[in-house]
């Protein structure tokens, strides 16, 4: 009887092809720079710089009502220099770019999370190295080679050190003068 399980029919060569190629940090930088150069930048709104921030927060219902007004009047279209269809396309593009920006944020968050794990792994390896070196240095055959490194790691180690207590504050002079004057 033939084995029909999924394991027997899997082709490892095909699975390898479906996995995306992992990028190095240099590859990511190169790809992001190329991508950034391809993102279209529209002309800024013709308004004072201080008002531009407020312009991006105009109520969506108000925007839709204004687009409808543009659509019913050629005089409004001429005055604005744009049609209602052009405005609808720009609204659609802004919505799609908002989705793209959300994905970019998620990309940044995942890259930061991955790098945090790398830093934690490096920190753990460094602390483990310190402890292993301390243990090996107990053996006289390892002690001469490791002593300098252990001393340097001990000097630089921030873990396990108690914080220095601040020096006691000197008594204010006004109280000292008052006590001295009372004693006379």
C-alpha positions as a printed NumPy array, in Angstrom:
array([[  0.   ,   0.   ,   0.   ],
       [  1.401,   3.388,  -0.971],
       [  2.035,   6.003,   1.685],
       [ -0.232,   8.971,   0.983],
       [  0.756,  11.187,   3.89 ],
       [  1.662,  14.78 ,   3.203],
       [  5.221,  14.177,   4.358],
       [  5.913,  11.623,   1.663],
       [  4.65 ,  13.923,  -1.097],
       [  6.475,  17.058,  -0.009],
       [  9.222,  18.216,  -2.281],
       [ 11.933,  20.042,  -0.263],
       [ 13.252,  21.73 ,  -3.42 ],
       [  9.847,  23.333,  -4.062],
       [  9.533,  24.452,  -0.433],
       [ 12.925,  26.143,  -0.603],
       [ 11.767,  28.102,  -3.642],
       [  8.685,  29.418,  -1.845],
       [ 10.673,  30.901,   1.047],
       [ 11.622,  34.536,   0.43 ],
       [ 15.308,  35.361,   0.357],
       [ 16.475,  36.908,   3.606],
       [ 17.921,  40.394,   3.267],
       [ 21.049,  41.738,   4.892],
       [ 20.904,  45.164,   6.549],
       [ 22.781,  46.613,   3.565],
       [ 20.218,  45.095,   1.19 ],
       [ 17.373,  46.623,   3.195],
       [ 18.993,  50.067,   3.158],
       [ 19.548,  49.856,  -0.6  ],
       [ 15.955,  48.683,  -1.221],
       [ 14.445,  51.345,   1.048],
       [ 16.43 ,  54.131,  -0.6  ],
       [ 15.337,  52.948,  -4.044],
       [ 11.741,  52.735,  -2.841],
       [ 11.884,  56.199,  -1.254],
       [ 13.045,  57.691,  -4.559],
       [  9.985,  56.203,  -6.278],
       [  7.369,  57.605,  -3.883],
       [  5.606,  60.499,  -5.634],
       [  5.54 ,  63.821,  -3.799],
       [  2.572,  66.031,  -4.717],
       [  2.885,  69.803,  -4.814],
       [  2.207,  71.316,  -1.368],
       [ -1.018,  73.198,  -0.718],
       [ -0.843,  76.883,  -1.61 ],
       [ -1.306,  78.208,   1.9  ],
       [  0.839,  79.543,   4.729],
       [  2.974,  76.853,   6.346],
       [  1.234,  77.298,   9.697],
       [ -2.154,  76.474,   8.198],
       [ -1.021,  73.305,   6.399],
       [ -1.251,  71.132,   9.49 ],
       [ -4.837,  72.167,  10.101],
       [ -5.683,  71.569,   6.429],
       [ -4.832,  67.881,   6.751],
       [ -7.391,  67.511,   9.564],
       [-10.485,  68.929,   7.862],
       [-13.561,  66.856,   8.741],
       [-14.144,  64.027,   6.206],
       [-17.884,  64.768,   5.979],
       [-17.105,  68.402,   5.195],
       [-14.667,  67.272,   2.482],
       [-17.314,  64.995,   0.918],
       [-19.892,  67.799,   0.972],
       [-17.434,  70.135,  -0.747],
       [-16.669,  67.553,  -3.451],
       [-20.394,  67.214,  -4.094],
       [-20.647,  70.997,  -4.474],
       [-17.788,  70.967,  -6.977],
       [-19.62 ,  68.272,  -8.957],
       [-22.825,  70.277,  -9.389],
       [-21.346,  73.596, -10.46 ],
       [-19.02 ,  74.32 , -13.357],
       [-18.403,  77.778, -11.892],
       [-17.017,  76.156,  -8.707],
       [-14.872,  73.828, -10.828],
       [-13.452,  76.779, -12.76 ],
       [-12.828,  78.745,  -9.587],
       [-11.115,  75.772,  -7.937],
       [ -9.304,  74.665, -11.077],
       [-10.221,  71.015, -10.362],
       [-13.134,  68.691, -11.021],
       [-15.002,  66.579,  -8.506],
       [-13.556,  63.449, -10.131],
       [ -9.99 ,  64.721,  -9.633],
       [-10.768,  65.4  ,  -5.982],
       [-12.273,  61.916,  -5.529],
       [ -9.162,  60.357,  -7.065],
       [ -6.946,  62.325,  -4.692],
       [ -9.09 ,  61.292,  -1.701],
       [ -8.798,  57.661,  -2.83 ],
       [ -5.022,  57.996,  -3.247],
       [ -4.701,  59.538,   0.234],
       [ -6.603,  56.585,   1.702],
       [ -4.437,  54.05 ,  -0.102],
       [ -1.282,  55.893,   0.987],
       [ -2.542,  55.791,   4.596],
       [ -2.69 ,  51.997,   4.271],
       [  0.826,  51.944,   2.805],
       [  2.088,  54.113,   5.683],
       [  0.505,  51.747,   8.225],
       [  2.374,  48.865,   6.586],
       [  5.62 ,  50.872,   6.713],
       [  5.071,  51.431,  10.452],
       [  4.54 ,  47.694,  10.923],
       [  7.725,  47.054,   8.954],
       [  9.629,  49.451,  11.207],
       [  8.152,  47.872,  14.341],
       [  9.081,  44.357,  13.22 ],
       [ 12.62 ,  45.472,  12.301],
       [ 12.988,  47.136,  15.716],
       [ 11.65 ,  44.034,  17.5  ],
       [ 14.054,  41.776,  15.584],
       [ 16.996,  44.047,  16.401],
       [ 16.006,  44.159,  20.079],
       [ 16.146,  40.349,  20.14 ],
       [ 19.598,  40.497,  18.519],
       [ 20.823,  42.954,  21.177],
       [ 19.386,  40.786,  23.961],
       [ 21.127,  37.716,  22.54 ],
       [ 24.406,  39.645,  22.321],
       [ 24.027,  40.89 ,  25.902],
       [ 23.294,  37.376,  27.161],
       [ 26.326,  35.996,  25.319],
       [ 28.532,  38.731,  26.815],
       [ 27.338,  38.049,  30.381],
       [ 27.692,  34.3  ,  29.871],
       [ 31.217,  34.855,  28.534],
       [ 32.098,  36.825,  31.654],
       [ 30.824,  34.07 ,  33.955],
       [ 32.542,  31.323,  31.933],
       [ 35.825,  33.252,  32.001],
       [ 35.518,  33.685,  35.771],
       [ 35.001,  29.937,  36.185],
       [ 37.872,  29.041,  33.854],
       [ 40.206,  31.502,  35.582],
       [ 40.01 ,  29.361,  38.723],
       [ 42.159,  26.869,  36.825],
       [ 45.762,  28.077,  36.767],
       [ 46.211,  27.009,  33.144],
       [ 43.58 ,  29.541,  31.98 ],
       [ 44.136,  32.275,  34.553],
       [ 47.077,  34.103,  32.914],
       [ 45.351,  34.449,  29.526],
       [ 41.977,  35.46 ,  30.948],
       [ 42.966,  37.704,  33.871],
       [ 43.324,  40.881,  31.789],
       [ 40.031,  40.265,  29.986],
       [ 38.185,  39.468,  33.201],
       [ 39.508,  42.644,  34.824],
       [ 38.369,  44.734,  31.845],
       [ 34.922,  43.106,  31.767],
       [ 34.595,  43.608,  35.529],
       [ 35.506,  47.287,  35.16 ],
       [ 32.943,  47.77 ,  32.368],
       [ 30.148,  45.613,  33.822],
       [ 27.093,  47.619,  34.845],
       [ 25.194,  44.594,  36.119],
       [ 25.525,  43.579,  39.738],
       [ 27.005,  46.853,  40.906],
       [ 25.269,  48.731,  43.645],
       [ 24.722,  52.38 ,  43.049],
       [ 26.868,  54.768,  44.97 ],
       [ 25.044,  56.6  ,  47.661],
       [ 25.152,  60.355,  47.193],
       [ 27.438,  62.245,  49.539],
       [ 25.59 ,  63.758,  52.481],
       [ 24.538,  67.315,  51.745],
       [ 26.278,  70.014,  53.801],
       [ 24.152,  71.938,  56.219],
       [ 22.934,  75.277,  54.854],
       [ 24.96 ,  78.24 ,  56.1  ],
       [ 21.965,  80.182,  57.414],
       [ 21.261,  77.549,  60.078],
       [ 24.926,  77.373,  61.046],
       [ 25.143,  81.15 ,  61.425],
       [ 21.977,  81.238,  63.529],
       [ 23.28 ,  78.518,  65.866],
       [ 26.628,  80.29 ,  66.206],
       [ 24.947,  83.613,  67.016],
       [ 22.686,  81.993,  69.615],
       [ 25.654,  80.475,  71.396],
       [ 27.319,  83.87 ,  71.907]])
